[in-house]
Amino acid sequence: MASPSVITHVQKIWGALKSSSPLYGLLLPNLELQSAERGHITARMQLQPVHINSKGTLHGCVSACLVDWGGSMAISSHGLEKNGLSTDIHINYVSGAKLDEIVQVDGYASKVGGTFGFTTVTISKLSDKGDKIIVATGSHTKFIRP
């Protein structure tokens, strides 16, 4: 269940990032935040040609961008105005997603406080039956300036 104040805050942060980041503007213009509660966000995006590699599936750099974004927004769901600087990011590529498929990003902040935020992100594609099929998983650690 989305909390109105949390989702409003995360949407505000996402709007500011989207307008100030050329990379997010290029790769994630159609990413839509679906829900947000403290420590967890969900977003969806239909894959466009810019997201696809030469083999016809989701490009690894787009998955990395989604892990970065999902972790950052999960940290923002804790009410922070700034979501920090990346110190570590890991991605496991599990399966592929193709042009026009819908991917879902679930970002979780397992710990936010002190000087670091620790997050995990799952990227799934939605099947015709409504099932989620994992495409990639990631972890993202961010330094949060006091």
The first five atom37 places (N, CA, C, CB, O) and aatype in JSON, in Angstrom:
{
  "aatype": [12, 0, 15, 14, 15, 19, 9, 16, 8, 19, 5, 11, 9, 17, 7, 0, 10, 11, 15, 15, 15, 14, 10, 18, 7, 10, 10, 10, 14, 2, 10, 6, 10, 5, 15, 0, 6, 1, 7, 8, 9, 16, 0, 1, 12, 5, 10, 5, 14, 19, 8, 9, 2, 15, 11, 7, 16, 10, 8, 7, 4, 19, 15, 0, 4, 10, 19, 3, 17, 7, 7, 15, 12, 0, 9, 15, 15, 8, 7, 10, 6, 11, 2, 7, 10, 15, 16, 3, 9, 8, 9, 2, 18, 19, 15, 7, 0, 11, 10, 3, 6, 9, 19, 5, 19, 3, 7, 18, 0, 15, 11, 19, 7, 7, 16, 13, 7, 13, 16, 16, 19, 16, 9, 15, 11, 10, 15, 3, 11, 7, 3, 11, 9, 9, 19, 0, 16, 7, 15, 8, 16, 11, 13, 9, 1, 14],
  "atom_mask": [
    [1, 1, 1, 1, 1],
    [1, 1, 1, 1, 1],
    [1, 1, 1, 1, 1],
    [1, 1, 1, 1, 1],
    [1, 1, 1, 1, 1],
    [1, 1, 1, 1, 1],
    [1, 1, 1, 1, 1],
    [1, 1, 1, 1, 1],
    [1, 1, 1, 1, 1],
    [1, 1, 1, 1, 1],
    [1, 1, 1, 1, 1],
    [1, 1, 1, 1, 1],
    [1, 1, 1, 1, 1],
    [1, 1, 1, 1, 1],
    [1, 1, 1, 0, 1],
    [1, 1, 1, 1, 1],
    [1, 1, 1, 1, 1],
    [1, 1, 1, 1, 1],
    [1, 1, 1, 1, 1],
    [1, 1, 1, 1, 1],
    [1, 1, 1, 1, 1],
    [1, 1, 1, 1, 1],
    [1, 1, 1, 1, 1],
    [1, 1, 1, 1, 1],
    [1, 1, 1, 0, 1],
    [1, 1, 1, 1, 1],
    [1, 1, 1, 1, 1],
    [1, 1, 1, 1, 1],
    [1, 1, 1, 1, 1],
    [1, 1, 1, 1, 1],
    [1, 1, 1, 1, 1],
    [1, 1, 1, 1, 1],
    [1, 1, 1, 1, 1],
    [1, 1, 1, 1, 1],
    [1, 1, 1, 1, 1],
    [1, 1, 1, 1, 1],
    [1, 1, 1, 1, 1],
    [1, 1, 1, 1, 1],
    [1, 1, 1, 0, 1],
    [1, 1, 1, 1, 1],
    [1, 1, 1, 1, 1],
    [1, 1, 1, 1, 1],
    [1, 1, 1, 1, 1],
    [1, 1, 1, 1, 1],
    [1, 1, 1, 1, 1],
    [1, 1, 1, 1, 1],
    [1, 1, 1, 1, 1],
    [1, 1, 1, 1, 1],
    [1, 1, 1, 1, 1],
    [1, 1, 1, 1, 1],
    [1, 1, 1, 1, 1],
    [1, 1, 1, 1, 1],
    [1, 1, 1, 1, 1],
    [1, 1, 1, 1, 1],
    [1, 1, 1, 1, 1],
    [1, 1, 1, 0, 1],
    [1, 1, 1, 1, 1],
    [1, 1, 1, 1, 1],
    [1, 1, 1, 1, 1],
    [1, 1, 1, 0, 1],
    [1, 1, 1, 1, 1],
    [1, 1, 1, 1, 1],
    [1, 1, 1, 1, 1],
    [1, 1, 1, 1, 1],
    [1, 1, 1, 1, 1],
    [1, 1, 1, 1, 1],
    [1, 1, 1, 1, 1],
    [1, 1, 1, 1, 1],
    [1, 1, 1, 1, 1],
    [1, 1, 1, 0, 1],
    [1, 1, 1, 0, 1],
    [1, 1, 1, 1, 1],
    [1, 1, 1, 1, 1],
    [1, 1, 1, 1, 1],
    [1, 1, 1, 1, 1],
    [1, 1, 1, 1, 1],
    [1, 1, 1, 1, 1],
    [1, 1, 1, 1, 1],
    [1, 1, 1, 0, 1],
    [1, 1, 1, 1, 1],
    [1, 1, 1, 1, 1],
    [1, 1, 1, 1, 1],
    [1, 1, 1, 1, 1],
    [1, 1, 1, 0, 1],
    [1, 1, 1, 1, 1],
    [1, 1, 1, 1, 1],
    [1, 1, 1, 1, 1],
    [1, 1, 1, 1, 1],
    [1, 1, 1, 1, 1],
    [1, 1, 1, 1, 1],
    [1, 1, 1, 1, 1],
    [1, 1, 1, 1, 1],
    [1, 1, 1, 1, 1],
    [1, 1, 1, 1, 1],
    [1, 1, 1, 1, 1],
    [1, 1, 1, 0, 1],
    [1, 1, 1, 1, 1],
    [1, 1, 1, 1, 1],
    [1, 1, 1, 1, 1],
    [1, 1, 1, 1, 1],
    [1, 1, 1, 1, 1],
    [1, 1, 1, 1, 1],
    [1, 1, 1, 1, 1],
    [1, 1, 1, 1, 1],
    [1, 1, 1, 1, 1],
    [1, 1, 1, 1, 1],
    [1, 1, 1, 0, 1],
    [1, 1, 1, 1, 1],
    [1, 1, 1, 1, 1],
    [1, 1, 1, 1, 1],
    [1, 1, 1, 1, 1],
    [1, 1, 1, 1, 1],
    [1, 1, 1, 0, 1],
    [1, 1, 1, 0, 1],
    [1, 1, 1, 1, 1],
    [1, 1, 1, 1, 1],
    [1, 1, 1, 0, 1],
    [1, 1, 1, 1, 1],
    [1, 1, 1, 1, 1],
    [1, 1, 1, 1, 1],
    [1, 1, 1, 1, 1],
    [1, 1, 1, 1, 1],
    [1, 1, 1, 1, 1],
    [1, 1, 1, 1, 1],
    [1, 1, 1, 1, 1],
    [1, 1, 1, 1, 1],
    [1, 1, 1, 1, 1],
    [1, 1, 1, 1, 1],
    [1, 1, 1, 1, 1],
    [1, 1, 1, 0, 1],
    [1, 1, 1, 1, 1],
    [1, 1, 1, 1, 1],
    [1, 1, 1, 1, 1],
    [1, 1, 1, 1, 1],
    [1, 1, 1, 1, 1],
    [1, 1, 1, 1, 1],
    [1, 1, 1, 1, 1],
    [1, 1, 1, 0, 1],
    [1, 1, 1, 1, 1],
    [1, 1, 1, 1, 1],
    [1, 1, 1, 1, 1],
    [1, 1, 1, 1, 1],
    [1, 1, 1, 1, 1],
    [1, 1, 1, 1, 1],
    [1, 1, 1, 1, 1],
    [1, 1, 1, 1, 1]
  ],
  "atom_positions": [
    [[0.85, -1.18, 0.0], [0.0, 0.0, 0.0], [0.89, 1.24, 0.0], [-0.97, 0.0, 1.22], [1.79, 1.36, 0.83]],
    [[0.66, 2.13, -0.91], [1.44, 3.35, -1.01], [1.0, 4.36, 0.04], [1.33, 3.95, -2.42], [-0.2, 4.57, 0.26]],
    [[1.97, 4.98, 0.66], [1.69, 6.05, 1.6], [1.67, 7.36, 0.81], [2.75, 6.09, 2.77], [2.64, 7.66, 0.12]],
    [[0.58, 8.15, 0.9], [0.5, 9.37, 0.11], [1.67, 10.32, 0.31], [-0.77, 10.1, 0.43], [2.17, 10.9, -0.66]],
    [[2.12, 10.49, 1.54], [3.22, 11.43, 1.76], [4.54, 10.88, 1.23], [3.35, 11.75, 3.24], [5.37, 11.64, 0.73]],
    [[4.76, 9.57, 1.34], [6.0, 8.97, 0.86], [6.05, 9.0, -0.67], [6.14, 7.51, 1.36], [7.06, 9.4, -1.25]],
    [[4.96, 8.6, -1.32], [4.98, 8.58, -2.78], [5.1, 10.0, -3.34], [3.71, 7.91, -3.32], [5.76, 10.2, -4.36]],
    [[4.48, 10.97, -2.69], [4.61, 12.36, -3.13], [6.06, 12.82, -3.03], [3.7, 13.28, -2.3], [6.58, 13.48, -3.93]],
    [[6.71, 12.47, -1.93], [8.12, 12.86, -1.74], [9.0, 12.19, -2.8], [8.6, 12.47, -0.32], [9.84, 12.85, -3.41]],
    [[8.82, 10.9, -3.01], [9.66, 10.18, -3.98], [9.4, 10.71, -5.39], [9.39, 8.65, -3.93], [10.34, 10.85, -6.17]],
    [[8.15, 11.0, -5.73], [7.85, 11.58, -7.04], [8.53, 12.93, -7.22], [6.33, 11.73, -7.22], [9.01, 13.24, -8.31]],
    [[8.58, 13.72, -6.16], [9.27, 15.02, -6.22], [10.76, 14.83, -6.5], [9.06, 15.8, -4.91], [11.33, 15.51, -7.35]],
    [[11.38, 13.9, -5.78], [12.81, 13.63, -5.97], [13.05, 13.09, -7.38], [13.33, 12.63, -4.91], [14.0, 13.52, -8.04]],
    [[12.22, 12.16, -7.85], [12.36, 11.59, -9.18], [12.18, 12.68, -10.24], [11.35, 10.45, -9.4], [12.93, 12.71, -11.22]],
    [[11.22, 13.54, -10.08], [11.01, 14.63, -11.04], [12.23, 15.54, -11.15], [0.0, 0.0, 0.0], [12.62, 15.93, -12.25]],
    [[12.82, 15.87, -10.02], [14.02, 16.72, -10.02], [15.19, 16.01, -10.68], [14.39, 17.13, -8.58], [15.93, 16.62, -11.46]],
    [[15.37, 14.72, -10.38], [16.47, 13.97, -10.99], [16.28, 13.82, -12.49], [16.58, 12.59, -10.34], [17.22, 13.99, -13.27]],
    [[15.05, 13.51, -12.9], [14.79, 13.3, -14.33], [15.1, 14.55, -15.13], [13.34, 12.87, -14.54], [15.64, 14.47, -16.24]],
    [[14.74, 15.7, -14.58], [14.96, 16.95, -15.32], [16.41, 17.42, -15.28], [14.06, 18.03, -14.77], [16.82, 18.21, -16.13]],
    [[17.19, 16.96, -14.3], [18.58, 17.42, -14.19], [19.6, 16.39, -14.66], [18.88, 17.8, -12.76], [20.79, 16.71, -14.73]],
    [[19.19, 15.19, -14.98], [20.11, 14.14, -15.39], [19.88, 13.76, -16.85], [19.97, 12.91, -14.49], [18.85, 13.16, -17.17]],
    [[20.81, 14.1, -17.73], [20.65, 13.71, -19.14], [20.54, 12.2, -19.32], [21.82, 14.24, -19.96], [19.81, 11.74, -20.2]],
    [[21.25, 11.41, -18.51], [21.19, 9.96, -18.65], [19.81, 9.43, -18.27], [22.26, 9.31, -17.78], [19.23, 8.62, -19.01]],
    [[19.28, 9.87, -17.15], [17.93, 9.45, -16.77], [16.91, 9.92, -17.81], [17.55, 10.0, -15.36], [15.97, 9.2, -18.13]],
    [[17.11, 11.12, -18.33], [16.22, 11.64, -19.36], [16.25, 10.8, -20.63], [0.0, 0.0, 0.0], [15.22, 10.65, -21.29]],
    [[17.41, 10.26, -20.97], [17.54, 9.43, -22.16], [17.0, 8.02, -21.94], [19.0, 9.36, -22.58], [16.23, 7.51, -22.75]],
    [[17.4, 7.4, -20.82], [17.08, 5.98, -20.6], [15.76, 5.73, -19.87], [18.18, 5.35, -19.84], [15.14, 4.68, -20.08]],
    [[15.33, 6.65, -19.03], [14.19, 6.37, -18.17], [13.03, 7.37, -18.29], [14.64, 6.32, -16.76], [12.33, 7.58, -17.3]],
    [[12.81, 7.98, -19.45], [11.75, 8.99, -19.51], [10.35, 8.41, -19.3], [11.8, 9.7, -20.82], [9.45, 9.13, -18.87]],
    [[10.17, 7.14, -19.59], [8.84, 6.54, -19.46], [8.72, 5.65, -18.22], [8.51, 5.73, -20.7], [7.75, 4.89, -18.1]],
    [[9.68, 5.73, -17.31], [9.61, 4.98, -16.05], [8.58, 5.65, -15.14], [11.01, 4.9, -15.35], [8.69, 6.84, -14.85]],
    [[7.6, 4.88, -14.69], [6.53, 5.43, -13.86], [6.54, 4.8, -12.48], [5.17, 5.21, -14.53], [6.5, 3.57, -12.34]],
    [[6.61, 5.64, -11.48], [6.54, 5.18, -10.1], [5.13, 4.66, -9.83], [6.92, 6.32, -9.1], [4.16, 5.38, -10.04]],
    [[5.03, 3.43, -9.38], [3.73, 2.8, -9.1], [3.33, 2.95, -7.64], [3.76, 1.32, -9.48], [2.18, 3.22, -7.32]],
    [[4.31, 2.76, -6.75], [4.02, 2.85, -5.32], [5.3, 3.15, -4.56], [3.38, 1.53, -4.8], [6.41, 2.93, -5.04]],
    [[5.12, 3.67, -3.36], [6.25, 3.96, -2.48], [5.76, 3.93, -1.04], [6.9, 5.33, -2.82], [4.73, 4.51, -0.71]],
    [[6.51, 3.27, -0.23], [6.32, 3.3, 1.22], [7.72, 3.33, 1.81], [5.48, 2.05, 1.75], [8.7, 3.09, 1.1]],
    [[7.82, 3.61, 3.06], [9.15, 3.74, 3.67], [9.96, 2.45, 3.43], [9.01, 4.03, 5.2], [9.6, 1.37, 3.9]],
    [[11.06, 2.61, 2.7], [11.96, 1.49, 2.46], [11.69, 0.66, 1.22], [0.0, 0.0, 0.0], [12.44, -0.27, 0.94]],
    [[10.62, 0.97, 0.47], [10.3, 0.16, -0.72], [9.6, 1.0, -1.77], [9.41, -1.05, -0.33], [8.65, 1.73, -1.48]],
    [[10.09, 0.89, -3.0], [9.44, 1.55, -4.13], [9.2, 0.51, -5.23], [10.3, 2.74, -4.67], [9.9, -0.5, -5.32]],
    [[8.2, 0.78, -6.05], [7.92, -0.04, -7.23], [7.66, 0.9, -8.4], [6.7, -1.0, -6.99], [6.93, 1.88, -8.28]],
    [[8.28, 0.57, -9.54], [8.08, 1.35, -10.76], [7.98, 0.4, -11.95], [9.24, 2.37, -10.96], [8.41, -0.75, -11.87]],
    [[7.4, 0.89, -13.03], [7.28, 0.08, -14.26], [7.65, 0.92, -15.47], [5.85, -0.49, -14.41], [7.53, 2.14, -15.48]],
    [[8.1, 0.19, -16.5], [8.51, 0.84, -17.73], [8.36, -0.14, -18.89], [9.97, 1.36, -17.63], [8.73, -1.3, -18.77]],
    [[7.82, 0.34, -20.01], [7.77, -0.47, -21.22], [9.09, -0.26, -21.96], [6.55, -0.09, -22.12], [9.53, 0.87, -22.16]],
    [[9.71, -1.36, -22.36], [11.01, -1.28, -23.02], [10.88, -0.71, -24.43], [11.67, -2.65, -23.07], [10.03, -1.12, -25.22]],
    [[11.75, 0.25, -24.72], [11.8, 0.96, -25.99], [13.1, 0.56, -26.71], [11.72, 2.51, -25.78], [13.95, -0.08, -26.11]],
    [[13.26, 0.91, -27.99], [14.48, 0.56, -28.72], [15.77, 1.02, -28.03], [14.43, 1.16, -30.1], [16.79, 0.34, -28.13]],
    [[15.74, 2.16, -27.34], [16.94, 2.66, -26.66], [17.39, 1.72, -25.53], [16.67, 4.07, -26.1], [18.55, 1.79, -25.12]],
    [[16.52, 0.86, -25.03], [16.83, -0.05, -23.92], [17.4, -1.39, -24.37], [15.58, -0.29, -23.11], [17.82, -2.19, -23.53]],
    [[17.41, -1.64, -25.67], [17.69, -2.98, -26.2], [19.11, -3.06, -26.77], [16.66, -3.35, -27.28], [19.58, -2.14, -27.44]],
    [[19.78, -4.19, -26.49], [21.14, -4.41, -27.0], [21.11, -5.04, -28.4], [21.95, -5.31, -26.04], [20.03, -5.24, -28.96]],
    [[22.28, -5.34, -28.95], [22.37, -5.89, -30.31], [21.8, -7.3, -30.41], [23.81, -5.89, -30.76], [21.57, -7.78, -31.52]],
    [[21.56, -7.96, -29.3], [20.98, -9.32, -29.29], [19.46, -9.28, -29.14], [21.59, -10.16, -28.16], [18.81, -10.33, -29.14]],
    [[18.9, -8.07, -29.01], [17.45, -7.94, -28.93], [16.87, -8.03, -27.53], [0.0, 0.0, 0.0], [15.66, -8.21, -27.37]],
    [[17.72, -7.9, -26.51], [17.23, -7.97, -25.13], [17.69, -6.73, -24.35], [17.73, -9.27, -24.43], [18.49, -5.93, -24.82]],
    [[17.15, -6.61, -23.14], [17.48, -5.48, -22.28], [19.0, -5.34, -22.13], [16.82, -5.66, -20.89], [19.69, -6.29, -21.76]],
    [[19.51, -4.17, -22.42], [20.95, -3.9, -22.34], [21.39, -3.86, -20.88], [21.3, -2.58, -23.05], [20.67, -3.34, -20.03]],
    [[22.56, -4.4, -20.6], [23.1, -4.42, -19.25], [23.26, -3.05, -18.64], [0.0, 0.0, 0.0], [23.08, -2.88, -17.44]],
    [[23.59, -2.05, -19.46], [23.76, -0.7, -18.9], [22.42, -0.14, -18.45], [24.41, 0.23, -19.94], [22.38, 0.67, -17.52]],
    [[21.33, -0.54, -19.08], [20.01, -0.09, -18.65], [19.65, -0.76, -17.32], [18.94, -0.4, -19.73], [19.09, -0.13, -16.43]],
    [[19.98, -2.05, -17.2], [19.76, -2.75, -15.93], [20.54, -2.06, -14.82], [20.16, -4.24, -16.03], [20.02, -1.86, -13.72]],
    [[21.79, -1.7, -15.09], [22.62, -1.01, -14.09], [22.0, 0.33, -13.72], [24.06, -0.8, -14.63], [21.98, 0.7, -12.54]],
    [[21.49, 1.04, -14.7], [20.84, 2.33, -14.45], [19.6, 2.13, -13.58], [20.46, 3.02, -15.78], [19.33, 2.93, -12.68]],
    [[18.84, 1.07, -13.85], [17.63, 0.79, -13.05], [17.97, 0.4, -11.62], [16.81, -0.31, -13.7], [17.25, 0.76, -10.69]],
    [[19.07, -0.33, -11.42], [19.51, -0.67, -10.06], [19.93, 0.6, -9.33], [20.69, -1.7, -10.09], [19.59, 0.8, -8.17]],
    [[20.67, 1.45, -10.01], [21.09, 2.73, -9.43], [19.86, 3.56, -9.05], [21.98, 3.52, -10.43], [19.77, 4.07, -7.94]],
    [[18.92, 3.68, -9.98], [17.72, 4.47, -9.74], [16.87, 3.86, -8.62], [16.89, 4.57, -11.03], [16.44, 4.57, -7.72]],
    [[16.63, 2.55, -8.69], [15.79, 1.9, -7.69], [16.34, 2.01, -6.28], [0.0, 0.0, 0.0], [15.6, 2.23, -5.33]],
    [[17.66, 1.85, -6.14], [18.28, 2.01, -4.83], [18.18, 3.44, -4.34], [0.0, 0.0, 0.0], [17.92, 3.69, -3.16]],
    [[18.39, 4.38, -5.24], [18.32, 5.79, -4.87], [16.92, 6.18, -4.42], [18.75, 6.67, -6.03], [16.75, 6.89, -3.43]],
    [[15.92, 5.72, -5.15], [14.54, 6.06, -4.78], [14.11, 5.36, -3.48], [13.58, 5.69, -5.92], [13.34, 5.91, -2.71]],
    [[14.62, 4.14, -3.24], [14.32, 3.45, -1.98], [14.9, 4.24, -0.81], [14.88, 2.0, -1.99], [14.28, 4.34, 0.25]],
    [[16.09, 4.8, -0.99], [16.69, 5.65, 0.05], [15.85, 6.92, 0.22], [18.17, 6.01, -0.3], [15.6, 7.36, 1.34]],
    [[15.41, 7.51, -0.89], [14.57, 8.71, -0.82], [13.27, 8.44, -0.09], [14.28, 9.24, -2.21], [12.7, 9.36, 0.51]],
    [[12.78, 7.2, -0.13], [11.52, 6.88, 0.54], [11.62, 7.02, 2.06], [11.09, 5.47, 0.18], [10.61, 6.95, 2.76]],
    [[12.82, 7.2, 2.57], [13.02, 7.44, 4.0], [12.91, 8.93, 4.33], [14.39, 6.9, 4.44], [13.16, 9.33, 5.47]],
    [[12.55, 9.74, 3.35], [12.33, 11.16, 3.59], [13.53, 12.04, 3.3], [0.0, 0.0, 0.0], [13.48, 13.25, 3.53]],
    [[14.61, 11.47, 2.81], [15.81, 12.25, 2.52], [15.63, 13.08, 1.25], [17.03, 11.33, 2.39], [15.01, 12.63, 0.29]],
    [[16.17, 14.27, 1.25], [16.14, 15.12, 0.07], [17.24, 14.74, -0.92], [16.28, 16.59, 0.46], [17.07, 14.88, -2.13]],
    [[18.35, 14.26, -0.4], [19.48, 13.81, -1.24], [19.71, 12.35, -0.93], [20.79, 14.67, -0.99], [19.73, 11.94, 0.23]],
    [[19.89, 11.55, -2.0], [20.0, 10.12, -1.78], [21.42, 9.58, -1.89], [19.14, 9.41, -2.75], [21.62, 8.37, -1.98]],
    [[22.41, 10.45, -1.89], [23.79, 10.04, -1.74], [24.55, 9.75, -3.02], [0.0, 0.0, 0.0], [24.06, 9.95, -4.13]],
    [[25.78, 9.27, -2.81], [26.71, 8.96, -3.88], [26.98, 7.46, -3.89], [28.04, 9.75, -3.73], [27.16, 6.85, -2.83]],
    [[26.99, 6.87, -5.06], [27.23, 5.43, -5.16], [28.64, 5.08, -4.72], [27.0, 4.95, -6.6], [29.61, 5.72, -5.13]],
    [[28.75, 4.06, -3.88], [30.06, 3.55, -3.48], [30.27, 2.12, -3.97], [30.21, 3.6, -1.96], [31.41, 1.67, -4.11]],
    [[29.18, 1.42, -4.24], [29.28, 0.03, -4.66], [27.98, -0.37, -5.34], [29.59, -0.91, -3.45], [26.9, -0.04, -4.86]],
    [[28.1, -1.08, -6.46], [26.91, -1.56, -7.15], [27.25, -2.92, -7.76], [26.42, -0.55, -8.25], [28.29, -3.08, -8.39]],
    [[26.36, -3.88, -7.56], [26.53, -5.23, -8.12], [25.24, -5.61, -8.81], [26.9, -6.27, -7.0], [24.15, -5.31, -8.33]],
    [[25.38, -6.28, -9.96], [24.21, -6.71, -10.71], [24.4, -8.16, -11.13], [23.97, -5.8, -11.94], [25.46, -8.55, -11.62]],
    [[23.35, -8.95, -10.94], [23.3, -10.31, -11.43], [22.27, -10.36, -12.54], [22.95, -11.33, -10.29], [21.09, -10.06, -12.33]],
    [[22.72, -10.74, -13.74], [21.83, -10.83, -14.89], [21.27, -12.25, -14.94], [22.57, -10.46, -16.22], [22.02, -13.21, -15.09]],
    [[19.96, -12.37, -14.81], [19.32, -13.67, -14.64], [18.66, -14.15, -15.92], [18.3, -13.61, -13.52], [18.79, -15.32, -16.29]],
    [[17.94, -13.28, -16.6], [17.27, -13.63, -17.86], [17.12, -12.36, -18.69], [15.87, -14.3, -17.6], [17.6, -11.3, -18.29]],
    [[16.47, -12.46, -19.83], [16.33, -11.3, -20.7], [14.92, -10.75, -20.73], [0.0, 0.0, 0.0], [13.97, -11.4, -20.3]],
    [[14.81, -9.56, -21.25], [13.53, -8.92, -21.53], [13.65, -8.3, -22.91], [13.14, -7.85, -20.43], [14.72, -7.83, -23.29]],
    [[12.56, -8.28, -23.66], [12.59, -7.84, -25.05], [11.8, -6.54, -25.26], [12.03, -8.93, -25.95], [11.06, -6.09, -24.39]],
    [[12.0, -5.98, -26.41], [11.32, -4.76, -26.83], [9.82, -4.87, -26.56], [11.58, -4.48, -28.32], [9.2, -5.89, -26.83]],
    [[9.26, -3.81, -26.04], [7.83, -3.66, -25.73], [7.37, -4.41, -24.49], [7.03, -4.13, -26.9], [6.23, -4.24, -24.07]],
    [[8.23, -5.25, -23.87], [7.83, -5.89, -22.63], [7.84, -4.86, -21.51], [8.77, -7.09, -22.29], [8.55, -3.85, -21.57]],
    [[7.05, -5.12, -20.49], [6.98, -4.25, -19.31], [7.93, -4.82, -18.26], [5.52, -4.13, -18.76], [7.85, -6.0, -17.92]],
    [[8.82, -3.96, -17.75], [9.67, -4.38, -16.63], [9.22, -3.64, -15.38], [11.19, -4.11, -16.93], [8.78, -2.49, -15.43]],
    [[9.35, -4.34, -14.27], [9.03, -3.77, -12.97], [10.3, -3.69, -12.15], [7.94, -4.6, -12.23], [11.09, -4.63, -12.11]],
    [[10.48, -2.56, -11.49], [11.64, -2.33, -10.62], [11.13, -2.26, -9.19], [12.41, -1.02, -11.01], [10.28, -1.43, -8.87]],
    [[11.65, -3.12, -8.34], [11.35, -3.09, -6.91], [12.63, -2.75, -6.18], [10.74, -4.45, -6.41], [13.59, -3.52, -6.22]],
    [[12.65, -1.62, -5.52], [13.82, -1.18, -4.76], [13.53, -1.22, -3.27], [0.0, 0.0, 0.0], [12.49, -0.75, -2.82]],
    [[14.46, -1.79, -2.52], [14.32, -1.92, -1.07], [15.54, -1.29, -0.38], [14.16, -3.41, -0.65], [16.68, -1.58, -0.76]],
    [[15.3, -0.47, 0.59], [16.38, 0.08, 1.41], [16.4, -0.71, 2.71], [16.2, 1.64, 1.68], [15.5, -0.57, 3.55]],
    [[17.41, -1.55, 2.88], [17.46, -2.38, 4.08], [18.0, -1.63, 5.28], [18.31, -3.6, 3.83], [17.68, -1.96, 6.42]],
    [[18.84, -0.62, 5.02], [19.34, 0.22, 6.12], [19.7, 1.58, 5.56], [20.58, -0.43, 6.83], [20.44, 1.69, 4.58]],
    [[19.17, 2.62, 6.19], [19.5, 3.99, 5.83], [19.79, 4.72, 7.12], [18.35, 4.68, 5.01], [18.93, 4.8, 7.99]],
    [[20.97, 5.24, 7.24], [21.3, 5.97, 8.45], [22.79, 6.14, 8.58], [0.0, 0.0, 0.0], [23.57, 5.53, 7.85]],
    [[23.17, 6.97, 9.52], [24.6, 7.23, 9.66], [25.12, 7.86, 8.39], [0.0, 0.0, 0.0], [24.7, 8.94, 7.99]],
    [[26.05, 7.17, 7.74], [26.63, 7.72, 6.51], [26.38, 6.85, 5.29], [28.1, 7.9, 6.69], [26.81, 7.21, 4.2]],
    [[25.69, 5.71, 5.44], [25.47, 4.82, 4.3], [24.01, 4.39, 4.19], [26.35, 3.6, 4.41], [23.27, 4.34, 5.17]],
    [[23.63, 4.08, 2.96], [22.35, 3.46, 2.68], [22.62, 2.17, 1.92], [0.0, 0.0, 0.0], [23.42, 2.17, 0.98]],
    [[21.98, 1.09, 2.31], [22.17, -0.22, 1.7], [20.86, -0.65, 1.05], [22.64, -1.28, 2.75], [19.82, -0.68, 1.7]],
    [[20.92, -0.99, -0.24], [19.7, -1.3, -0.97], [19.85, -2.57, -1.79], [19.32, -0.14, -1.88], [20.95, -3.0, -2.12]],
    [[18.71, -3.16, -2.11], [18.63, -4.26, -3.07], [17.54, -3.91, -4.07], [18.35, -5.64, -2.37], [16.55, -3.26, -3.73]],
    [[17.74, -4.35, -5.3], [16.8, -4.03, -6.36], [16.55, -5.29, -7.19], [17.34, -2.88, -7.26], [17.48, -6.03, -7.5]],
    [[15.3, -5.52, -7.53], [14.93, -6.61, -8.42], [14.25, -6.02, -9.65], [14.0, -7.64, -7.71], [13.33, -5.22, -9.54]],
    [[14.72, -6.43, -10.82], [14.09, -6.05, -12.08], [13.41, -7.3, -12.62], [15.14, -5.46, -13.12], [14.06, -8.33, -12.82]],
    [[12.11, -7.21, -12.86], [11.34, -8.35, -13.36], [10.59, -7.92, -14.6], [10.35, -8.88, -12.27], [10.26, -6.75, -14.78]],
    [[10.32, -8.89, -15.47], [9.41, -8.61, -16.58], [8.07, -9.24, -16.23], [9.96, -9.15, -17.95], [8.01, -10.25, -15.53]],
    [[7.02, -8.62, -16.72], [5.68, -9.11, -16.45], [5.23, -9.99, -17.61], [4.69, -7.92, -16.23], [5.23, -9.56, -18.76]],
    [[4.84, -11.21, -17.3], [4.38, -12.13, -18.34], [2.95, -11.81, -18.73], [4.5, -13.59, -17.86], [2.27, -11.03, -18.06]],
    [[2.49, -12.41, -19.81], [1.11, -12.24, -20.26], [0.12, -12.72, -19.21], [0.88, -12.98, -21.57], [-1.01, -12.25, -19.15]],
    [[0.55, -13.67, -18.37], [-0.31, -14.23, -17.32], [-0.26, -13.4, -16.04], [0.1, -15.66, -17.02], [-0.96, -13.7, -15.08]],
    [[0.58, -12.36, -16.04], [0.69, -11.52, -14.85], [1.78, -11.94, -13.89], [0.0, 0.0, 0.0], [1.96, -11.33, -12.84]],
    [[2.52, -13.01, -14.24], [3.62, -13.44, -13.4], [4.82, -12.51, -13.56], [4.02, -14.89, -13.73], [5.0, -11.88, -14.6]],
    [[5.62, -12.43, -12.51], [6.87, -11.67, -12.59], [8.02, -12.66, -12.8], [7.09, -10.81, -11.29], [8.17, -13.63, -12.06]],
    [[8.82, -12.39, -13.84], [9.98, -13.22, -14.15], [11.21, -12.36, -13.92], [9.93, -13.77, -15.63], [11.37, -11.31, -14.55]],
    [[12.07, -12.8, -13.01], [13.24, -11.99, -12.66], [14.2, -11.88, -13.85], [13.97, -12.59, -11.44], [14.57, -12.88, -14.46]],
    [[14.58, -10.66, -14.15], [15.53, -10.35, -15.22], [16.91, -10.08, -14.62], [15.06, -9.14, -16.06], [17.92, -10.55, -15.14]],
    [[16.95, -9.32, -13.54], [18.22, -8.98, -12.89], [17.97, -8.64, -11.43], [18.92, -7.8, -13.62], [16.89, -8.18, -11.06]],
    [[18.98, -8.87, -10.63], [18.96, -8.44, -9.23], [20.21, -7.63, -8.98], [18.85, -9.65, -8.25], [21.22, -7.81, -9.65]],
    [[20.13, -6.75, -8.01], [21.31, -5.94, -7.73], [21.33, -5.47, -6.3], [0.0, 0.0, 0.0], [20.33, -5.47, -5.59]],
    [[22.51, -5.05, -5.9], [22.68, -4.39, -4.61], [23.4, -3.08, -4.88], [23.46, -5.28, -3.57], [24.22, -2.97, -5.79]],
    [[23.08, -2.1, -4.05], [23.61, -0.76, -4.29], [23.85, -0.11, -2.94], [22.62, 0.1, -5.17], [22.93, 0.01, -2.12]],
    [[25.07, 0.31, -2.7], [25.43, 1.0, -1.47], [25.72, 2.45, -1.8], [26.64, 0.33, -0.76], [26.41, 2.74, -2.78]],
    [[25.19, 3.34, -0.99], [25.4, 4.76, -1.24], [25.89, 5.46, 0.02], [24.1, 5.41, -1.72], [25.44, 5.18, 1.13]],
    [[26.83, 6.38, -0.17], [27.31, 7.25, 0.87], [26.32, 8.39, 0.99], [28.77, 7.76, 0.59], [26.04, 9.08, 0.01]],
    [[25.8, 8.59, 2.19], [24.84, 9.66, 2.43], [25.54, 10.75, 3.22], [23.57, 9.13, 3.18], [25.96, 10.54, 4.36]],
    [[25.65, 11.88, 2.62], [26.33, 13.0, 3.29], [25.51, 13.44, 4.49], [26.54, 14.19, 2.33], [24.3, 13.65, 4.39]],
    [[26.18, 13.57, 5.64], [25.45, 14.03, 6.84], [24.99, 15.47, 6.71], [26.31, 13.89, 8.08], [24.37, 16.01, 7.62]]
  ]
}
